[in-house]
């Protein structure tokens, strides 16, 4: 049975043209033929479902690989010095201590000093930053590339991460930041950019680059970095 034109209801007996359109002999209206649309088969549906399953499997493998990399980067055991440094309790001093039964013996809490991890592949600016932070008695570790930074993060979580956005391969600065922000154990680490990369404002550092603060390298920037790191320590005192 020939289809009818929806406008004038004239039967259309002609075949679709090369573009899949029918022309009504009564009013001349061009209509797209339903036969021109490819039919969706069970095979097509099966292929789509298979692709979705493959994508989910690949995503699971990527997450598993990331977990394995972090596990391999983590140090198998902490050194004795680290264990002593992070000990929460210290025996109370016996000087002028009331040894009576009535005097309660309350252990004093020893707070761990906040530390920084500095990641920079520029020897000169790294040297200046380390000297300024050490003079301010800030415990710190250093790394010159993204891979070494990940290993240092896995070994011990710092209280602030100082990163030059311009570090290059094997893991550029932006990739390092993305890795930190996508890892549950590190996502809360405050990040201070110490870089020559042009950053106009703190809002740009946060919304565009994923950091919290920034210091542009230049004259006096090492001292400015110390002030910014201490400010972050104070803001994240818990």
Rosetta constraint file for C-alpha pairs under 8 A:
AtomPair CA 2 CA 11 HARMONIC 5.84 0.50
AtomPair CA 2 CA 12 HARMONIC 5.79 0.50
AtomPair CA 2 CA 13 HARMONIC 5.57 0.50
AtomPair CA 3 CA 11 HARMONIC 5.70 0.50
AtomPair CA 3 CA 12 HARMONIC 5.57 0.50
AtomPair CA 3 CA 13 HARMONIC 7.34 0.50
AtomPair CA 4 CA 8 HARMONIC 8.00 0.50
AtomPair CA 4 CA 9 HARMONIC 4.88 0.50
AtomPair CA 4 CA 10 HARMONIC 5.27 0.50
AtomPair CA 4 CA 11 HARMONIC 4.28 0.50
AtomPair CA 4 CA 12 HARMONIC 5.69 0.50
AtomPair CA 5 CA 9 HARMONIC 4.43 0.50
AtomPair CA 5 CA 10 HARMONIC 5.30 0.50
AtomPair CA 5 CA 11 HARMONIC 6.37 0.50
AtomPair CA 5 CA 12 HARMONIC 6.76 0.50
AtomPair CA 5 CA 24 HARMONIC 6.28 0.50
AtomPair CA 5 CA 29 HARMONIC 7.94 0.50
AtomPair CA 7 CA 27 HARMONIC 7.93 0.50
AtomPair CA 7 CA 29 HARMONIC 7.96 0.50
AtomPair CA 8 CA 26 HARMONIC 7.06 0.50
AtomPair CA 8 CA 27 HARMONIC 6.79 0.50
AtomPair CA 10 CA 24 HARMONIC 7.03 0.50
AtomPair CA 10 CA 25 HARMONIC 7.30 0.50
AtomPair CA 10 CA 26 HARMONIC 5.89 0.50
AtomPair CA 11 CA 24 HARMONIC 7.76 0.50
AtomPair CA 12 CA 22 HARMONIC 7.70 0.50
AtomPair CA 12 CA 23 HARMONIC 7.55 0.50
AtomPair CA 12 CA 24 HARMONIC 5.87 0.50
AtomPair CA 12 CA 25 HARMONIC 6.85 0.50
AtomPair CA 14 CA 22 HARMONIC 6.99 0.50
AtomPair CA 14 CA 23 HARMONIC 7.57 0.50
AtomPair CA 15 CA 22 HARMONIC 6.67 0.50
AtomPair CA 16 CA 20 HARMONIC 5.04 0.50
AtomPair CA 16 CA 21 HARMONIC 4.99 0.50
AtomPair CA 16 CA 22 HARMONIC 4.78 0.50
AtomPair CA 16 CA 23 HARMONIC 7.86 0.50
AtomPair CA 16 CA 33 HARMONIC 6.52 0.50
AtomPair CA 17 CA 21 HARMONIC 5.44 0.50
AtomPair CA 17 CA 22 HARMONIC 6.56 0.50
AtomPair CA 20 CA 32 HARMONIC 5.97 0.50
AtomPair CA 20 CA 33 HARMONIC 5.76 0.50
AtomPair CA 20 CA 35 HARMONIC 7.87 0.50
AtomPair CA 20 CA 36 HARMONIC 5.22 0.50
AtomPair CA 21 CA 30 HARMONIC 6.19 0.50
AtomPair CA 21 CA 31 HARMONIC 5.35 0.50
AtomPair CA 21 CA 32 HARMONIC 4.33 0.50
AtomPair CA 21 CA 33 HARMONIC 5.52 0.50
AtomPair CA 22 CA 30 HARMONIC 5.56 0.50
AtomPair CA 22 CA 31 HARMONIC 5.00 0.50
AtomPair CA 22 CA 32 HARMONIC 6.02 0.50
AtomPair CA 22 CA 33 HARMONIC 6.14 0.50
AtomPair CA 23 CA 28 HARMONIC 5.72 0.50
AtomPair CA 23 CA 29 HARMONIC 5.74 0.50
AtomPair CA 23 CA 30 HARMONIC 4.58 0.50
AtomPair CA 23 CA 31 HARMONIC 6.29 0.50
AtomPair CA 24 CA 28 HARMONIC 4.72 0.50
AtomPair CA 24 CA 29 HARMONIC 5.28 0.50
AtomPair CA 24 CA 30 HARMONIC 6.45 0.50
AtomPair CA 24 CA 31 HARMONIC 7.67 0.50
AtomPair CA 32 CA 36 HARMONIC 7.44 0.50
AtomPair CA 33 CA 37 HARMONIC 7.59 0.50
AtomPair CA 40 CA 44 HARMONIC 6.23 0.50
AtomPair CA 40 CA 45 HARMONIC 7.43 0.50
AtomPair CA 41 CA 45 HARMONIC 6.57 0.50
AtomPair CA 42 CA 46 HARMONIC 6.09 0.50
AtomPair CA 43 CA 47 HARMONIC 6.14 0.50
AtomPair CA 44 CA 48 HARMONIC 6.33 0.50
AtomPair CA 45 CA 49 HARMONIC 6.28 0.50
AtomPair CA 46 CA 50 HARMONIC 6.13 0.50
AtomPair CA 47 CA 51 HARMONIC 6.20 0.50
AtomPair CA 48 CA 52 HARMONIC 6.29 0.50
AtomPair CA 49 CA 53 HARMONIC 6.28 0.50
AtomPair CA 50 CA 54 HARMONIC 6.17 0.50
AtomPair CA 51 CA 55 HARMONIC 6.18 0.50
AtomPair CA 52 CA 56 HARMONIC 6.27 0.50
AtomPair CA 53 CA 57 HARMONIC 6.13 0.50
AtomPair CA 54 CA 58 HARMONIC 6.14 0.50
AtomPair CA 55 CA 59 HARMONIC 6.19 0.50
AtomPair CA 56 CA 60 HARMONIC 6.24 0.50
AtomPair CA 57 CA 61 HARMONIC 6.21 0.50
AtomPair CA 58 CA 62 HARMONIC 6.18 0.50
AtomPair CA 59 CA 63 HARMONIC 6.34 0.50
AtomPair CA 60 CA 64 HARMONIC 6.13 0.50
AtomPair CA 61 CA 65 HARMONIC 6.03 0.50
AtomPair CA 62 CA 66 HARMONIC 6.20 0.50
AtomPair CA 63 CA 67 HARMONIC 6.33 0.50
AtomPair CA 64 CA 68 HARMONIC 6.27 0.50
AtomPair CA 65 CA 69 HARMONIC 6.18 0.50
AtomPair CA 66 CA 70 HARMONIC 6.29 0.50
AtomPair CA 67 CA 71 HARMONIC 6.13 0.50
AtomPair CA 68 CA 72 HARMONIC 6.17 0.50
AtomPair CA 69 CA 73 HARMONIC 6.20 0.50
AtomPair CA 70 CA 74 HARMONIC 6.28 0.50
AtomPair CA 70 CA 154 HARMONIC 6.58 0.50
AtomPair CA 73 CA 150 HARMONIC 7.41 0.50
AtomPair CA 73 CA 151 HARMONIC 5.09 0.50
AtomPair CA 73 CA 154 HARMONIC 5.80 0.50
AtomPair CA 73 CA 155 HARMONIC 7.15 0.50
AtomPair CA 74 CA 151 HARMONIC 6.81 0.50
AtomPair CA 74 CA 154 HARMONIC 4.71 0.50
AtomPair CA 74 CA 155 HARMONIC 4.98 0.50
AtomPair CA 75 CA 154 HARMONIC 7.26 0.50
AtomPair CA 75 CA 155 HARMONIC 5.19 0.50
AtomPair CA 78 CA 82 HARMONIC 6.27 0.50
AtomPair CA 78 CA 83 HARMONIC 6.59 0.50
AtomPair CA 79 CA 83 HARMONIC 6.30 0.50
AtomPair CA 80 CA 84 HARMONIC 6.18 0.50
AtomPair CA 81 CA 85 HARMONIC 6.12 0.50
AtomPair CA 82 CA 86 HARMONIC 6.14 0.50
AtomPair CA 83 CA 87 HARMONIC 6.15 0.50
AtomPair CA 85 CA 112 HARMONIC 6.77 0.50
AtomPair CA 86 CA 111 HARMONIC 7.94 0.50
AtomPair CA 86 CA 112 HARMONIC 5.88 0.50
AtomPair CA 87 CA 110 HARMONIC 7.19 0.50
AtomPair CA 88 CA 109 HARMONIC 5.74 0.50
AtomPair CA 88 CA 110 HARMONIC 5.37 0.50
AtomPair CA 88 CA 111 HARMONIC 6.76 0.50
AtomPair CA 88 CA 112 HARMONIC 7.92 0.50
AtomPair CA 89 CA 107 HARMONIC 6.42 0.50
AtomPair CA 89 CA 108 HARMONIC 6.23 0.50
AtomPair CA 89 CA 109 HARMONIC 5.17 0.50
AtomPair CA 89 CA 110 HARMONIC 5.90 0.50
AtomPair CA 90 CA 107 HARMONIC 6.50 0.50
AtomPair CA 90 CA 108 HARMONIC 5.98 0.50
AtomPair CA 90 CA 109 HARMONIC 6.54 0.50
AtomPair CA 90 CA 110 HARMONIC 6.38 0.50
AtomPair CA 91 CA 107 HARMONIC 6.22 0.50
AtomPair CA 91 CA 108 HARMONIC 7.14 0.50
AtomPair CA 92 CA 105 HARMONIC 7.96 0.50
AtomPair CA 92 CA 106 HARMONIC 7.71 0.50
AtomPair CA 92 CA 107 HARMONIC 5.90 0.50
AtomPair CA 92 CA 108 HARMONIC 6.34 0.50
AtomPair CA 93 CA 97 HARMONIC 7.32 0.50
AtomPair CA 98 CA 103 HARMONIC 6.09 0.50
AtomPair CA 99 CA 103 HARMONIC 6.60 0.50
AtomPair CA 113 CA 138 HARMONIC 7.91 0.50
AtomPair CA 113 CA 139 HARMONIC 7.23 0.50
AtomPair CA 114 CA 138 HARMONIC 7.20 0.50
AtomPair CA 114 CA 139 HARMONIC 6.87 0.50
AtomPair CA 114 CA 158 HARMONIC 7.54 0.50
AtomPair CA 114 CA 159 HARMONIC 5.76 0.50
AtomPair CA 114 CA 233 HARMONIC 7.06 0.50
AtomPair CA 115 CA 138 HARMONIC 6.15 0.50
AtomPair CA 115 CA 139 HARMONIC 4.69 0.50
AtomPair CA 115 CA 140 HARMONIC 5.32 0.50
AtomPair CA 115 CA 158 HARMONIC 5.50 0.50
AtomPair CA 115 CA 159 HARMONIC 5.38 0.50
AtomPair CA 115 CA 160 HARMONIC 6.79 0.50
AtomPair CA 116 CA 138 HARMONIC 7.21 0.50
AtomPair CA 116 CA 139 HARMONIC 6.39 0.50
AtomPair CA 116 CA 140 HARMONIC 4.64 0.50
AtomPair CA 116 CA 141 HARMONIC 6.51 0.50
AtomPair CA 116 CA 158 HARMONIC 5.40 0.50
AtomPair CA 116 CA 159 HARMONIC 5.83 0.50
AtomPair CA 116 CA 160 HARMONIC 4.93 0.50
AtomPair CA 116 CA 161 HARMONIC 5.88 0.50
AtomPair CA 116 CA 162 HARMONIC 7.05 0.50
AtomPair CA 117 CA 140 HARMONIC 5.59 0.50
AtomPair CA 117 CA 141 HARMONIC 4.93 0.50
AtomPair CA 117 CA 142 HARMONIC 5.61 0.50
AtomPair CA 117 CA 143 HARMONIC 7.55 0.50
AtomPair CA 117 CA 149 HARMONIC 7.95 0.50
AtomPair CA 117 CA 152 HARMONIC 7.94 0.50
AtomPair CA 117 CA 158 HARMONIC 6.06 0.50
AtomPair CA 117 CA 160 HARMONIC 6.53 0.50
AtomPair CA 117 CA 161 HARMONIC 5.05 0.50
AtomPair CA 117 CA 162 HARMONIC 5.98 0.50
AtomPair CA 118 CA 126 HARMONIC 7.85 0.50
AtomPair CA 118 CA 140 HARMONIC 7.22 0.50
AtomPair CA 118 CA 141 HARMONIC 6.31 0.50
AtomPair CA 118 CA 142 HARMONIC 4.75 0.50
AtomPair CA 118 CA 143 HARMONIC 6.29 0.50
AtomPair CA 118 CA 161 HARMONIC 6.27 0.50
AtomPair CA 118 CA 162 HARMONIC 4.65 0.50
AtomPair CA 118 CA 163 HARMONIC 6.11 0.50
AtomPair CA 119 CA 142 HARMONIC 5.82 0.50
AtomPair CA 119 CA 143 HARMONIC 4.75 0.50
AtomPair CA 119 CA 144 HARMONIC 5.52 0.50
AtomPair CA 119 CA 145 HARMONIC 6.63 0.50
AtomPair CA 119 CA 146 HARMONIC 7.60 0.50
AtomPair CA 119 CA 149 HARMONIC 6.58 0.50
AtomPair CA 119 CA 161 HARMONIC 7.76 0.50
AtomPair CA 119 CA 162 HARMONIC 6.04 0.50
AtomPair CA 119 CA 163 HARMONIC 4.85 0.50
AtomPair CA 119 CA 164 HARMONIC 6.35 0.50
AtomPair CA 120 CA 125 HARMONIC 7.75 0.50
AtomPair CA 120 CA 126 HARMONIC 5.92 0.50
AtomPair CA 120 CA 142 HARMONIC 7.84 0.50
AtomPair CA 120 CA 143 HARMONIC 6.57 0.50
AtomPair CA 120 CA 144 HARMONIC 5.02 0.50
AtomPair CA 120 CA 145 HARMONIC 6.89 0.50
AtomPair CA 120 CA 163 HARMONIC 6.33 0.50
AtomPair CA 120 CA 164 HARMONIC 5.38 0.50
AtomPair CA 120 CA 167 HARMONIC 6.38 0.50
AtomPair CA 121 CA 126 HARMONIC 7.33 0.50
AtomPair CA 121 CA 143 HARMONIC 7.84 0.50
AtomPair CA 121 CA 144 HARMONIC 4.53 0.50
AtomPair CA 121 CA 145 HARMONIC 6.36 0.50
AtomPair CA 121 CA 164 HARMONIC 7.90 0.50
AtomPair CA 121 CA 167 HARMONIC 5.85 0.50
AtomPair CA 121 CA 168 HARMONIC 7.93 0.50
AtomPair CA 122 CA 126 HARMONIC 5.93 0.50
AtomPair CA 122 CA 144 HARMONIC 7.89 0.50
AtomPair CA 123 CA 127 HARMONIC 5.99 0.50
AtomPair CA 124 CA 128 HARMONIC 6.36 0.50
AtomPair CA 125 CA 129 HARMONIC 6.07 0.50
AtomPair CA 125 CA 217 HARMONIC 7.71 0.50
AtomPair CA 125 CA 222 HARMONIC 7.87 0.50
AtomPair CA 126 CA 130 HARMONIC 6.06 0.50
AtomPair CA 127 CA 131 HARMONIC 6.12 0.50
AtomPair CA 128 CA 132 HARMONIC 6.22 0.50
AtomPair CA 128 CA 222 HARMONIC 6.01 0.50
AtomPair CA 129 CA 133 HARMONIC 6.14 0.50
AtomPair CA 129 CA 222 HARMONIC 4.97 0.50
AtomPair CA 129 CA 223 HARMONIC 7.83 0.50
AtomPair CA 129 CA 225 HARMONIC 7.36 0.50
AtomPair CA 129 CA 226 HARMONIC 7.94 0.50
AtomPair CA 130 CA 134 HARMONIC 5.96 0.50
AtomPair CA 130 CA 140 HARMONIC 7.90 0.50
AtomPair CA 131 CA 135 HARMONIC 6.10 0.50
AtomPair CA 132 CA 136 HARMONIC 6.38 0.50
AtomPair CA 132 CA 222 HARMONIC 6.05 0.50
AtomPair CA 132 CA 223 HARMONIC 6.17 0.50
AtomPair CA 132 CA 226 HARMONIC 6.64 0.50
AtomPair CA 133 CA 137 HARMONIC 6.32 0.50
AtomPair CA 133 CA 138 HARMONIC 5.36 0.50
AtomPair CA 133 CA 139 HARMONIC 7.82 0.50
AtomPair CA 133 CA 140 HARMONIC 7.75 0.50
AtomPair CA 133 CA 226 HARMONIC 5.81 0.50
AtomPair CA 134 CA 138 HARMONIC 5.51 0.50
AtomPair CA 134 CA 139 HARMONIC 7.00 0.50
AtomPair CA 134 CA 140 HARMONIC 7.72 0.50
AtomPair CA 136 CA 226 HARMONIC 7.35 0.50
AtomPair CA 141 CA 152 HARMONIC 7.96 0.50
AtomPair CA 142 CA 149 HARMONIC 7.75 0.50
AtomPair CA 143 CA 148 HARMONIC 5.57 0.50
AtomPair CA 143 CA 149 HARMONIC 5.34 0.50
AtomPair CA 143 CA 152 HARMONIC 7.69 0.50
AtomPair CA 144 CA 148 HARMONIC 6.89 0.50
AtomPair CA 144 CA 149 HARMONIC 7.49 0.50
AtomPair CA 144 CA 167 HARMONIC 7.98 0.50
AtomPair CA 145 CA 149 HARMONIC 6.27 0.50
AtomPair CA 145 CA 167 HARMONIC 6.67 0.50
AtomPair CA 145 CA 168 HARMONIC 7.29 0.50
AtomPair CA 145 CA 169 HARMONIC 7.25 0.50
AtomPair CA 145 CA 170 HARMONIC 6.98 0.50
AtomPair CA 145 CA 171 HARMONIC 6.63 0.50
AtomPair CA 145 CA 172 HARMONIC 7.73 0.50
AtomPair CA 146 CA 150 HARMONIC 6.26 0.50
AtomPair CA 146 CA 167 HARMONIC 7.80 0.50
AtomPair CA 146 CA 169 HARMONIC 7.64 0.50
AtomPair CA 146 CA 170 HARMONIC 6.72 0.50
AtomPair CA 146 CA 171 HARMONIC 4.67 0.50
AtomPair CA 146 CA 172 HARMONIC 6.47 0.50
AtomPair CA 146 CA 173 HARMONIC 6.84 0.50
AtomPair CA 146 CA 176 HARMONIC 5.75 0.50
AtomPair CA 147 CA 151 HARMONIC 6.43 0.50
AtomPair CA 147 CA 170 HARMONIC 6.95 0.50
AtomPair CA 147 CA 171 HARMONIC 6.35 0.50
AtomPair CA 148 CA 152 HARMONIC 6.20 0.50
AtomPair CA 149 CA 153 HARMONIC 6.11 0.50
AtomPair CA 150 CA 154 HARMONIC 6.13 0.50
AtomPair CA 150 CA 176 HARMONIC 7.86 0.50
AtomPair CA 151 CA 155 HARMONIC 6.19 0.50
AtomPair CA 152 CA 156 HARMONIC 6.25 0.50
AtomPair CA 152 CA 157 HARMONIC 7.76 0.50
AtomPair CA 153 CA 157 HARMONIC 5.13 0.50
AtomPair CA 153 CA 158 HARMONIC 6.95 0.50
AtomPair CA 157 CA 186 HARMONIC 7.40 0.50
AtomPair CA 158 CA 189 HARMONIC 7.31 0.50
AtomPair CA 159 CA 189 HARMONIC 6.29 0.50
AtomPair CA 159 CA 190 HARMONIC 7.05 0.50
AtomPair CA 159 CA 233 HARMONIC 7.29 0.50
AtomPair CA 160 CA 189 HARMONIC 5.90 0.50
AtomPair CA 160 CA 190 HARMONIC 5.05 0.50
AtomPair CA 160 CA 191 HARMONIC 5.92 0.50
AtomPair CA 160 CA 192 HARMONIC 7.28 0.50
AtomPair CA 160 CA 229 HARMONIC 7.24 0.50
AtomPair CA 160 CA 232 HARMONIC 7.46 0.50
AtomPair CA 160 CA 233 HARMONIC 7.55 0.50
AtomPair CA 161 CA 189 HARMONIC 6.78 0.50
AtomPair CA 161 CA 190 HARMONIC 6.22 0.50
AtomPair CA 161 CA 191 HARMONIC 4.78 0.50
AtomPair CA 161 CA 192 HARMONIC 6.14 0.50
AtomPair CA 162 CA 191 HARMONIC 5.95 0.50
AtomPair CA 162 CA 192 HARMONIC 4.81 0.50
AtomPair CA 162 CA 193 HARMONIC 5.78 0.50
AtomPair CA 162 CA 194 HARMONIC 6.34 0.50
AtomPair CA 163 CA 173 HARMONIC 7.11 0.50
AtomPair CA 163 CA 191 HARMONIC 7.25 0.50
AtomPair CA 163 CA 192 HARMONIC 6.36 0.50
AtomPair CA 163 CA 193 HARMONIC 5.02 0.50
AtomPair CA 163 CA 194 HARMONIC 5.73 0.50
AtomPair CA 163 CA 195 HARMONIC 7.46 0.50
AtomPair CA 164 CA 173 HARMONIC 6.49 0.50
AtomPair CA 164 CA 193 HARMONIC 5.75 0.50
AtomPair CA 164 CA 194 HARMONIC 5.01 0.50
AtomPair CA 164 CA 195 HARMONIC 4.68 0.50
AtomPair CA 164 CA 196 HARMONIC 7.83 0.50
AtomPair CA 165 CA 172 HARMONIC 7.44 0.50
AtomPair CA 165 CA 173 HARMONIC 4.47 0.50
AtomPair CA 165 CA 174 HARMONIC 6.21 0.50
AtomPair CA 165 CA 193 HARMONIC 6.72 0.50
AtomPair CA 165 CA 194 HARMONIC 7.51 0.50
AtomPair CA 165 CA 195 HARMONIC 6.00 0.50
AtomPair CA 165 CA 197 HARMONIC 6.57 0.50
AtomPair CA 166 CA 172 HARMONIC 7.06 0.50
AtomPair CA 166 CA 173 HARMONIC 5.94 0.50
AtomPair CA 166 CA 195 HARMONIC 6.79 0.50
AtomPair CA 166 CA 196 HARMONIC 7.46 0.50
AtomPair CA 166 CA 197 HARMONIC 6.52 0.50
AtomPair CA 167 CA 171 HARMONIC 7.74 0.50
AtomPair CA 167 CA 172 HARMONIC 5.30 0.50
AtomPair CA 167 CA 173 HARMONIC 5.20 0.50
AtomPair CA 168 CA 172 HARMONIC 4.38 0.50
AtomPair CA 168 CA 173 HARMONIC 6.77 0.50
AtomPair CA 171 CA 175 HARMONIC 6.14 0.50
AtomPair CA 171 CA 176 HARMONIC 6.37 0.50
AtomPair CA 172 CA 176 HARMONIC 6.35 0.50
AtomPair CA 173 CA 177 HARMONIC 6.31 0.50
AtomPair CA 174 CA 178 HARMONIC 6.26 0.50
AtomPair CA 174 CA 209 HARMONIC 7.35 0.50
AtomPair CA 175 CA 179 HARMONIC 6.17 0.50
AtomPair CA 176 CA 180 HARMONIC 6.27 0.50
AtomPair CA 177 CA 181 HARMONIC 6.15 0.50
AtomPair CA 177 CA 210 HARMONIC 6.97 0.50
AtomPair CA 178 CA 182 HARMONIC 6.08 0.50
AtomPair CA 178 CA 210 HARMONIC 7.90 0.50
AtomPair CA 179 CA 183 HARMONIC 6.30 0.50
AtomPair CA 180 CA 186 HARMONIC 5.55 0.50
AtomPair CA 180 CA 187 HARMONIC 5.89 0.50
AtomPair CA 181 CA 186 HARMONIC 6.69 0.50
AtomPair CA 181 CA 187 HARMONIC 4.62 0.50
AtomPair CA 181 CA 188 HARMONIC 7.96 0.50
AtomPair CA 181 CA 210 HARMONIC 7.88 0.50
AtomPair CA 182 CA 187 HARMONIC 6.61 0.50
AtomPair CA 183 CA 187 HARMONIC 5.85 0.50
AtomPair CA 190 CA 211 HARMONIC 7.18 0.50
AtomPair CA 190 CA 212 HARMONIC 6.11 0.50
AtomPair CA 190 CA 232 HARMONIC 7.30 0.50
AtomPair CA 191 CA 210 HARMONIC 7.98 0.50
AtomPair CA 191 CA 211 HARMONIC 4.87 0.50
AtomPair CA 191 CA 212 HARMONIC 5.30 0.50
AtomPair CA 191 CA 213 HARMONIC 6.63 0.50
AtomPair CA 192 CA 211 HARMONIC 6.11 0.50
AtomPair CA 192 CA 212 HARMONIC 5.87 0.50
AtomPair CA 192 CA 213 HARMONIC 4.67 0.50
AtomPair CA 192 CA 214 HARMONIC 5.20 0.50
AtomPair CA 192 CA 215 HARMONIC 7.42 0.50
AtomPair CA 192 CA 228 HARMONIC 7.85 0.50
AtomPair CA 192 CA 229 HARMONIC 7.38 0.50
AtomPair CA 193 CA 205 HARMONIC 7.87 0.50
AtomPair CA 193 CA 211 HARMONIC 6.76 0.50
AtomPair CA 193 CA 212 HARMONIC 7.95 0.50
AtomPair CA 193 CA 213 HARMONIC 6.27 0.50
AtomPair CA 193 CA 214 HARMONIC 4.38 0.50
AtomPair CA 193 CA 215 HARMONIC 6.04 0.50
AtomPair CA 193 CA 216 HARMONIC 7.84 0.50
AtomPair CA 194 CA 214 HARMONIC 5.98 0.50
AtomPair CA 194 CA 215 HARMONIC 4.95 0.50
AtomPair CA 194 CA 216 HARMONIC 5.88 0.50
AtomPair CA 194 CA 217 HARMONIC 6.37 0.50
AtomPair CA 194 CA 225 HARMONIC 7.27 0.50
AtomPair CA 195 CA 214 HARMONIC 7.75 0.50
AtomPair CA 195 CA 215 HARMONIC 6.61 0.50
AtomPair CA 195 CA 216 HARMONIC 5.17 0.50
AtomPair CA 195 CA 217 HARMONIC 5.38 0.50
AtomPair CA 196 CA 216 HARMONIC 5.43 0.50
AtomPair CA 196 CA 217 HARMONIC 5.27 0.50
AtomPair CA 196 CA 218 HARMONIC 7.94 0.50
AtomPair CA 197 CA 216 HARMONIC 7.46 0.50
AtomPair CA 198 CA 216 HARMONIC 7.72 0.50
AtomPair CA 199 CA 204 HARMONIC 6.60 0.50
AtomPair CA 199 CA 205 HARMONIC 6.56 0.50
AtomPair CA 199 CA 214 HARMONIC 7.81 0.50
AtomPair CA 199 CA 216 HARMONIC 7.77 0.50
AtomPair CA 200 CA 204 HARMONIC 6.53 0.50
AtomPair CA 200 CA 205 HARMONIC 7.98 0.50
AtomPair CA 201 CA 205 HARMONIC 6.42 0.50
AtomPair CA 202 CA 206 HARMONIC 6.23 0.50
AtomPair CA 202 CA 212 HARMONIC 7.12 0.50
AtomPair CA 202 CA 213 HARMONIC 5.97 0.50
AtomPair CA 202 CA 214 HARMONIC 6.79 0.50
AtomPair CA 203 CA 207 HARMONIC 5.94 0.50
AtomPair CA 203 CA 208 HARMONIC 7.96 0.50
AtomPair CA 204 CA 208 HARMONIC 5.24 0.50
AtomPair CA 204 CA 209 HARMONIC 6.90 0.50
AtomPair CA 205 CA 209 HARMONIC 5.13 0.50
AtomPair CA 205 CA 210 HARMONIC 6.25 0.50
AtomPair CA 205 CA 211 HARMONIC 5.34 0.50
AtomPair CA 205 CA 212 HARMONIC 6.48 0.50
AtomPair CA 205 CA 213 HARMONIC 6.59 0.50
AtomPair CA 205 CA 214 HARMONIC 6.71 0.50
AtomPair CA 206 CA 210 HARMONIC 4.71 0.50
AtomPair CA 206 CA 211 HARMONIC 4.75 0.50
AtomPair CA 206 CA 212 HARMONIC 5.46 0.50
AtomPair CA 206 CA 213 HARMONIC 7.55 0.50
AtomPair CA 207 CA 211 HARMONIC 7.89 0.50
AtomPair CA 213 CA 228 HARMONIC 7.42 0.50
AtomPair CA 215 CA 221 HARMONIC 6.74 0.50
AtomPair CA 215 CA 224 HARMONIC 6.96 0.50
AtomPair CA 215 CA 225 HARMONIC 6.11 0.50
AtomPair CA 215 CA 228 HARMONIC 7.79 0.50
AtomPair CA 216 CA 221 HARMONIC 6.68 0.50
AtomPair CA 217 CA 221 HARMONIC 5.33 0.50
AtomPair CA 217 CA 222 HARMONIC 7.70 0.50
AtomPair CA 220 CA 224 HARMONIC 6.44 0.50
AtomPair CA 221 CA 225 HARMONIC 5.98 0.50
AtomPair CA 222 CA 226 HARMONIC 6.48 0.50
AtomPair CA 223 CA 227 HARMONIC 6.51 0.50
AtomPair CA 224 CA 228 HARMONIC 6.21 0.50
AtomPair CA 225 CA 229 HARMONIC 6.08 0.50
AtomPair CA 226 CA 230 HARMONIC 6.17 0.50
AtomPair CA 227 CA 231 HARMONIC 6.10 0.50
AtomPair CA 228 CA 232 HARMONIC 6.29 0.50
AtomPair CA 229 CA 233 HARMONIC 6.27 0.50
AtomPair CA 230 CA 234 HARMONIC 6.26 0.50
AtomPair CA 231 CA 235 HARMONIC 6.25 0.50
AtomPair CA 232 CA 236 HARMONIC 6.12 0.50
AtomPair CA 233 CA 237 HARMONIC 5.94 0.50
